[in-house]
Amino acid sequence: MKIYKFKSWLTIAIIGSVAIVISIYTFAFDNSNKVKAAINENRPEIESGKLEEPENPQISSATSENTEKDEPPDSVNAELTSPNEPQISSSQPSNGQPSSSQPSNGQPSSSQPSNGQLPNGQPSNSQPVTPENSNYKEFFKDDAFLGDSISEGLSYYDFLDDNRVIAGKGLSIIKGIDESDKIIALQPHRVFILFGVNDIDDRTPSSWLVEQYTTLVVKLKTKLPNSKIYVISILPVLEKLVNNPHINNVHINECNLGLINMASLEDVNYINLGALLNDSNKNLYEGDGIHYKSDFYTLWLDNLESVCKVSSFN
């Protein structure tokens, strides 16, 4: 009897255990399916292989901004490869006068040479522009200019006729004394002298330059007794742009003081052309801080016309 009861309880326990196991498995299986279904509903693109990671807007914006800073716009690139102002060039033909060719900026201008250099051998950022109604050639047709590469610009930019300008690159006051024979042959009404760019090294005493000027002036006065002689002041430089520390305005002023005294002693005219240059027109200088763009020459010639029209100078 006891054995029978024991077997009955054992059977019930086994059945109960099996039922519990089945319930637990069923519950776990259902929950697993629900989790998978939820995952599949929320991330359908992952299983299909179509999900792409979203872009971080901040990173994308920063990258774009950095790109814009590193790469200049087209206008800036254009400036780096093509200067704002066209290049001017110059070449020397056999007659000693600068030749010319057409500039490439499309602006109206006189012709210019093509080797990328000014008469002075310096790169230029200006183009020769002669005023439409200019009468400089007519006004100065009986006059002559003697000087270095700065004076050469008068004919190079076509303001004056070549045969009225005896000047050239590297021409010093010593060479100018010899070149003055060409001036004498012209028998001009007025002679304008401007040297200095090749003689203003401060290691050379200003007194030496004045002595050479005196020699030149005396020669011209002797050979051209009826000509009016004008000594033009040595022009100031932009010292920040000049590569030679021995070319400076202190020494230039010292030289000009000597020339003023010499002009007074020799009874010739002195013109302070440097007075026309100031902080407001520094743009008239070329990049070397010594030579000048074409607009300077209109300023110069207008000044000379005014001086010459004053009765005391005629």
Summary of the structure (lengths in Angstrom):
residues: 314
radius of gyration: 44.3
end to end distance: 162.1
largest distance: 167.9
contacts: 882
relative contact order: 0.09
helix: 52%
strand: 9%
